Amino acid sequence: MARLVGELIPTALPPADDKVNNLYSGALDASQVEPPVPPHEKDRTIHPLLSKQILDCVQIRPEDRPESMDFVRHRLELIADLLEAPSEKVSPIVDEDTRS
């Protein structure tokens, strides 16, 4: 998300080695991690389905994240197909409860 909206994603993971370039902003207790604002709310050029995919991948609880990278890849391919051939008949369905 840092490259999309210019912000780091807070994480509950332990801090990485300072010598390594990473996107972590430092370790936090999971209960202190505020969910990020959906990227499409910060930049209207980001498709809501891509925004949802990103938020799904950064969920604190592992069981709330996508089940596999194959699942993520498949959803990204579907989003890419939608962006390459948009249809006025297709409207994105985004769960507005992603920040609760």
N, C-alpha and C positions, 0 to 999 in steps of 0.2 A: 504494500500500500504506500510505502514511502515514495516510490517513484511515481505513483499516480497522483497523490495529493500533497506530497512534500512533508509528510509527517511520519514519525516512527510509531510503531504499534507497541503499546505497553505489554510486557510479558511477565508471567509468573515463573518463567524458567530461570535457572541460575545464570548469573552474568557470564558471558563468554570471556575468553582471554582478551585483555585489552589490546594485544598486538594484532588481533584478528578483526578485520573490517566486517561488521555485522549490522543488522537492523534492530538489535535488541536495545531497549532504552534502560535496561537494568532490571534486576529481579524484584518482584513484588509478591506479597502474599496474594493468592488467587482471589480472596475476598476483596482485595483492594483494587483489582484491575477493573477499570471502567471500560465497558465495551466501546469500540471506536464508532464514530459517526459513520454511517454508510457512505462509501466513497461517492456515490452518485448524488448525495446531498451536498457535497463539497464542490463537486465538479459535474455540472449537468451534461458534459460530453461523455461521461462514463455510463455505459448501459446499466440499468438496474439489475439485470440478470448477472452481469459480471460483478457488480457490487455485492450481490447476495453470495456469489461463489466465494469471493474474498472473505466476507464475514463468516461464512461457514467454516472456512479453513483456519480461522484464528480463534475459534471458540476455546474457552478455557478447559472445559471438560472434554476429554477425548471422545466420549460417547456421543457428543454433539457435533463432532467433526465428520467430514466425509469418511466413509468406510475404507476407502483405498485410493491410491493415486490413479488407478484405472478409472474409478468413478469420477475423479476430478478431471482427468484428461477427456473423458467422454462428454462431460458437461461443458468444458471449454470448447470442444469441437462443435457442439450444438450452438453455443453462443456465437462462435466464429461464423458458422453457417448462417445464423440469423442476421448477423451484421453485414455479411456479404450479399445477402438477398432478402432485405427487409420486406415485410408485407404489412399493409395496413390492417389486414385481418387478424394479425397476431399481436396481442398486447402482452407485455411482460407481467408475470405474476410474481410479486415480491412480498414475502412475509414481512409485514410492517412491524412485527414483534421481535425483530432481530436484536434489539438493544435492551431487552428485559432480562 
